[in-house]
Amino acid sequence: MFLKELSLTGFRNYEEERSFSFSDGINLILGPNASGKTNLLEAIVLLSTGRSFRASKISQMINYQSPVAHIGGLIEQGQEQQKLASALSRGEINGKKTPLRQFSLDGIKRSQAKFIGCLLTVLFAPQDLDIVTDSPSFRRRFLDDVLDQADQDYYRARRSYQKGLRSRNKVLEQIRSGQTTPKALFFWDRLLLDNGQEISQKRRKLIEFINCQESAAGYEISYQPNIISPQKLADQQAVEVAAGQTLSGPHRDDFLVFANNQDLAIFGSRGEQRLSVLWLKLAQLRFLEQAANRRPVLLLDDIFSELDREHKKLVVASFIDHQTLVTSAERVSLDYQANIILLGE
């Protein structure tokens, strides 16, 4: 599978329609800062996962002079082609309410759950270099990014869990203020228990898969699940009511990355931490490929500025058999022929 074409209209700095054609090998996207390189990759990730890896609000992705943003892609798998499209709005166009985002496959509207996974991607960006050292939310996001694309049941369970979590927290606040009783928690407790168990099981299997991947440095993930159970919910009820939030469950999961039994977040050098993230991304690549029997598209967002020459070669050699889109502010030596795309000219 590879992304053959991409079109953007009203997306970020692409106010007017702009189309791009890609080869099925290495594509080097060159341009100065603020020319739209990362925006281009963000649009591709949106077609893959249905969400941005940068924006917290959909409106942030829409050009300030445009009422709506359109992203279209053409993917090719063997002799078959599929057209993917997404439309983003601020919720209103010409006084009429509109969905914040819509998805379609070959012109037929699809829900986000049925849209995700049509295009598989693995993104490696500068912020990913901090997965092992930053907050647990970064690490949970990594697990979700992998499993959402590979497993629709996981995506549905995660979305249902998130909605249930928000509702349960509101009920906890209402109990605290005397507006309702603890009996109102029963439905939301069951929803969190059922979906939370599925999320934890699938995350554990993914981590087991990652730990089976070879690593010369002896990398290993230590999963730290925050188990939710009926007994735990009962024991914590008074504390949760006082806090107004749910204190246990997969929304508080974490994992640590070790090399030779040393926690890299504490004892690892910057170089060791970077290589461990590369190991994680390679594992993500193999997991998606095995789960879908298709090769994901690799998106490398200006990561070579963070790596020395030896590590650059390691990255390129690892990803050479896949369609790869590389962004850079200046030409980089990849030791392989690349399709050049120039921005900002």
TABEL-V108956 format. One record per residue. N is the residue number from 1. PSI is psi in whole degrees, -180 to 180 (* if undefined). Layout:
N&PSI ; N&PSI
//
This chain:
1&137 ; 2&156 ; 3&114 ; 4&-42 ; 5&153 ; 6&136 ; 7&139 ; 8&133 ; 9&122 ; 10&16 ; 11&119 ; 12&-122 ; 13&0 ; 14&75 ; 15&-50 ; 16&156 ; 17&134 ; 18&132 ; 19&148 ; 20&144 ; 21&137 ; 22&150 ; 23&168 ; 24&7 ; 25&-129 ; 26&131 ; 27&120 ; 28&116 ; 29&110 ; 30&142 ; 31&156 ; 32&171 ; 33&144 ; 34&17 ; 35&-9 ; 36&18 ; 37&-53 ; 38&-33 ; 39&-40 ; 40&-46 ; 41&-36 ; 42&-40 ; 43&-39 ; 44&-43 ; 45&-36 ; 46&-40 ; 47&-20 ; 48&-49 ; 49&-13 ; 50&3 ; 51&166 ; 52&152 ; 53&5 ; 54&-48 ; 55&138 ; 56&-19 ; 57&144 ; 58&-37 ; 59&-24 ; 60&-20 ; 61&-6 ; 62&131 ; 63&137 ; 64&-19 ; 65&4 ; 66&140 ; 67&-21 ; 68&153 ; 69&139 ; 70&132 ; 71&126 ; 72&145 ; 73&148 ; 74&118 ; 75&149 ; 76&132 ; 77&104 ; 78&-123 ; 79&1 ; 80&147 ; 81&148 ; 82&141 ; 83&122 ; 84&143 ; 85&146 ; 86&139 ; 87&132 ; 88&140 ; 89&170 ; 90&7 ; 91&-5 ; 92&134 ; 93&121 ; 94&40 ; 95&-1 ; 96&138 ; 97&139 ; 98&154 ; 99&146 ; 100&-33 ; 101&144 ; 102&150 ; 103&149 ; 104&151 ; 105&118 ; 106&41 ; 107&-2 ; 108&128 ; 109&141 ; 110&149 ; 111&162 ; 112&-36 ; 113&-37 ; 114&-10 ; 115&-38 ; 116&136 ; 117&-11 ; 118&-40 ; 119&119 ; 120&134 ; 121&152 ; 122&117 ; 123&134 ; 124&105 ; 125&163 ; 126&-38 ; 127&-21 ; 128&-22 ; 129&-13 ; 130&10 ; 131&-43 ; 132&-17 ; 133&-19 ; 134&-162 ; 135&160 ; 136&-28 ; 137&-33 ; 138&-42 ; 139&-38 ; 140&-37 ; 141&-38 ; 142&-48 ; 143&-43 ; 144&-40 ; 145&-38 ; 146&-52 ; 147&-31 ; 148&-42 ; 149&-31 ; 150&-23 ; 151&106 ; 152&-33 ; 153&-38 ; 154&-45 ; 155&-46 ; 156&-42 ; 157&-40 ; 158&-44 ; 159&-42 ; 160&-40 ; 161&-45 ; 162&-43 ; 163&-42 ; 164&-36 ; 165&-44 ; 166&-43 ; 167&-42 ; 168&-39 ; 169&-35 ; 170&-40 ; 171&-40 ; 172&-41 ; 173&-38 ; 174&-37 ; 175&-43 ; 176&-36 ; 177&3 ; 178&14 ; 179&-17 ; 180&-178 ; 181&166 ; 182&-20 ; 183&-25 ; 184&-11 ; 185&-16 ; 186&-52 ; 187&-45 ; 188&-31 ; 189&-46 ; 190&-41 ; 191&-45 ; 192&-39 ; 193&-47 ; 194&-50 ; 195&-36 ; 196&-38 ; 197&-43 ; 198&-41 ; 199&-47 ; 200&-41 ; 201&-44 ; 202&-34 ; 203&-39 ; 204&-42 ; 205&-39 ; 206&-45 ; 207&-36 ; 208&-39 ; 209&-46 ; 210&-42 ; 211&-15 ; 212&-9 ; 213&137 ; 214&146 ; 215&121 ; 216&-27 ; 217&-1 ; 218&38 ; 219&147 ; 220&142 ; 221&135 ; 222&108 ; 223&135 ; 224&77 ; 225&144 ; 226&93 ; 227&135 ; 228&134 ; 229&159 ; 230&-42 ; 231&-40 ; 232&-41 ; 233&-39 ; 234&-45 ; 235&-33 ; 236&1 ; 237&-47 ; 238&-41 ; 239&-40 ; 240&-38 ; 241&-43 ; 242&-36 ; 243&-23 ; 244&25 ; 245&156 ; 246&126 ; 247&-4 ; 248&152 ; 249&172 ; 250&-13 ; 251&-4 ; 252&15 ; 253&161 ; 254&166 ; 255&154 ; 256&148 ; 257&125 ; 258&151 ; 259&119 ; 260&45 ; 261&17 ; 262&131 ; 263&114 ; 264&-27 ; 265&-29 ; 266&-46 ; 267&-8 ; 268&146 ; 269&168 ; 270&-39 ; 271&-41 ; 272&-38 ; 273&-40 ; 274&-44 ; 275&-33 ; 276&-35 ; 277&-39 ; 278&-42 ; 279&-43 ; 280&-42 ; 281&-38 ; 282&-38 ; 283&-40 ; 284&-44 ; 285&-49 ; 286&-37 ; 287&-47 ; 288&-42 ; 289&-41 ; 290&-40 ; 291&-37 ; 292&-8 ; 293&35 ; 294&153 ; 295&125 ; 296&159 ; 297&134 ; 298&132 ; 299&113 ; 300&107 ; 301&93 ; 302&37 ; 303&-19 ; 304&-20 ; 305&-17 ; 306&-7 ; 307&148 ; 308&176 ; 309&-41 ; 310&-43 ; 311&-30 ; 312&-46 ; 313&-39 ; 314&-43 ; 315&-51 ; 316&-42 ; 317&-34 ; 318&-30 ; 319&5 ; 320&-28 ; 321&6 ; 322&155 ; 323&130 ; 324&133 ; 325&120 ; 326&126 ; 327&146 ; 328&149 ; 329&-15 ; 330&161 ; 331&138 ; 332&147 ; 333&115 ; 334&-6 ; 335&13 ; 336&152 ; 337&137 ; 338&148 ; 339&122 ; 340&130 ; 341&121 ; 342&132 ; 343&158 ; 344&18 ; 345&*
//
